[in-house]
């Protein structure tokens, strides 16, 4: 077949040839399908089924109770995503990433977290109207009293969070040598307990209270045992139920009984008003001179890498009643209001950790 050579055809073709490559747009347009491929593979147990070694599609389909051709198509898509390998030989195996993070029961398993994120699927359908009309999408995700309904969201991210927690505790010690030892620690909304674990590992004298929904404390107990610090932990169930005024009940601890209080990954879901109440409660529980560690995703100054913050902010708009990504200055102001002098902050990637001293 000959290539068009006449002037009219060349002029007509030029805008198409000179336009930016639409490939990234087309890939973005198909992003929803990739997420569903991963979710379906997790639902069916594909990765856990492959952990014992190479399998052909027929044998794996029989084990998982699937149609062979349907599973073969799913496996081919998973291979395109880099999550399995071996399709050409019909000898399917896990990749390093899927072996580390997608095999149920493994230490690094993130499947529960992905499941809770995929559960937001229908909520995202309201994004157009939210952008048009304003407001939040609502839903149960942001309310602190509903944390136990989302163990994958608030405890299932431990394999990622624990690395950050250990790194930050080391980095804060280098940044601010005046920080006291952790001592008596309250991990206020502990999730899987990564911050309490990191503080206990750094201070052999530390004693940690993990405080959260009962459904999450079981995970924290297992993780503390994994790191050999469980004997220095207490696990105290939290009641985050709001009363008629929108407040939360006081935590079941006396004033000033902790040397360190951690408030991690709760504020952005709860929103600014609830954050103020939570910081006030954390300040009540700190002794004078004690340390508050406020950990969350915070908006960055112009010119600094945004990473995934804009998408997280949009997700909070869609899936919560009042959540959002606030600036560090907003947290500093609330801390100051309730008697905590804001001090050092570090931002190792996506999260910011802000320290404060109780006056």
FENLINSUL-V461400 format. One record per residue. RES is the residue in three letters. SS is DSSP state (~ for helix, > for strand, _ for the rest). Layout:
BEGIN
RES/SS
RES/SS
END
This chain:
BEGIN
UNK/_
UNK/_
UNK/_
UNK/_
UNK/_
UNK/_
UNK/~
UNK/~
UNK/~
UNK/~
UNK/~
UNK/~
UNK/~
UNK/~
UNK/~
UNK/~
UNK/~
UNK/~
UNK/_
UNK/_
UNK/_
UNK/_
UNK/~
UNK/~
UNK/~
UNK/~
UNK/~
UNK/~
UNK/~
UNK/_
UNK/~
UNK/~
UNK/~
UNK/~
UNK/~
UNK/~
UNK/~
UNK/~
UNK/~
UNK/~
UNK/~
UNK/~
UNK/~
UNK/~
UNK/_
UNK/~
UNK/~
UNK/~
UNK/~
UNK/~
UNK/_
UNK/_
UNK/_
UNK/_
UNK/>
UNK/_
UNK/~
UNK/~
UNK/~
UNK/~
UNK/~
UNK/~
UNK/~
UNK/~
UNK/_
UNK/_
UNK/_
UNK/~
UNK/~
UNK/~
UNK/~
UNK/~
UNK/~
UNK/~
UNK/~
UNK/~
UNK/~
UNK/~
UNK/~
UNK/~
UNK/_
UNK/_
UNK/_
UNK/>
UNK/>
UNK/_
UNK/~
UNK/~
UNK/~
UNK/_
UNK/_
UNK/>
UNK/>
UNK/>
UNK/_
UNK/~
UNK/~
UNK/~
UNK/~
UNK/~
UNK/~
UNK/_
UNK/_
UNK/_
UNK/_
UNK/_
UNK/_
UNK/_
UNK/_
UNK/_
UNK/~
UNK/~
UNK/~
UNK/~
UNK/~
UNK/~
UNK/~
UNK/~
UNK/_
UNK/_
UNK/_
UNK/_
UNK/~
UNK/~
UNK/~
UNK/~
UNK/~
UNK/~
UNK/~
UNK/~
UNK/~
UNK/~
UNK/~
UNK/_
UNK/_
UNK/_
UNK/_
UNK/_
UNK/_
UNK/_
UNK/_
UNK/_
UNK/_
UNK/~
UNK/~
UNK/~
UNK/~
UNK/~
UNK/~
UNK/_
UNK/~
UNK/~
UNK/~
UNK/~
UNK/_
UNK/_
UNK/_
UNK/~
UNK/~
UNK/~
UNK/~
UNK/~
UNK/~
UNK/~
UNK/~
UNK/~
UNK/~
UNK/~
UNK/~
UNK/~
UNK/~
UNK/~
UNK/~
UNK/~
UNK/~
UNK/_
UNK/_
UNK/_
UNK/_
UNK/_
UNK/_
UNK/_
UNK/_
UNK/>
UNK/>
UNK/>
UNK/>
UNK/_
UNK/_
UNK/_
UNK/_
UNK/_
UNK/_
UNK/~
UNK/~
UNK/~
UNK/~
UNK/~
UNK/~
UNK/~
UNK/~
UNK/~
UNK/_
UNK/_
UNK/_
UNK/_
UNK/>
UNK/>
UNK/>
UNK/>
UNK/>
UNK/>
UNK/_
UNK/~
UNK/~
UNK/~
UNK/~
UNK/~
UNK/~
UNK/~
UNK/~
UNK/~
UNK/~
UNK/~
UNK/~
UNK/~
UNK/_
UNK/_
UNK/_
UNK/~
UNK/~
UNK/~
UNK/>
UNK/>
UNK/>
UNK/>
UNK/>
UNK/_
UNK/_
UNK/_
UNK/_
UNK/>
UNK/_
UNK/_
UNK/_
UNK/_
UNK/_
UNK/>
UNK/_
UNK/_
UNK/_
UNK/_
UNK/_
UNK/_
UNK/_
UNK/_
UNK/_
UNK/>
UNK/>
UNK/>
UNK/>
UNK/>
UNK/>
UNK/>
UNK/_
UNK/_
UNK/~
UNK/~
UNK/~
UNK/~
UNK/_
UNK/~
UNK/~
UNK/~
UNK/~
UNK/~
UNK/~
UNK/~
UNK/~
UNK/~
UNK/~
UNK/~
UNK/~
UNK/~
UNK/~
UNK/>
UNK/>
UNK/>
UNK/>
UNK/>
UNK/>
UNK/>
UNK/>
UNK/>
UNK/>
UNK/>
UNK/_
UNK/_
UNK/>
UNK/_
UNK/_
UNK/_
UNK/_
UNK/_
UNK/_
UNK/_
UNK/_
UNK/_
UNK/~
UNK/~
UNK/~
UNK/~
UNK/~
UNK/~
UNK/~
UNK/~
UNK/~
UNK/~
UNK/~
UNK/_
UNK/_
UNK/_
UNK/_
UNK/_
UNK/_
UNK/_
UNK/>
UNK/~
UNK/~
UNK/~
UNK/~
UNK/~
UNK/~
UNK/~
UNK/~
UNK/~
UNK/~
UNK/_
UNK/_
UNK/>
UNK/>
UNK/>
UNK/>
UNK/>
UNK/>
UNK/>
UNK/_
UNK/_
UNK/_
UNK/_
UNK/_
UNK/>
UNK/>
UNK/>
UNK/>
UNK/>
UNK/>
UNK/>
UNK/_
END
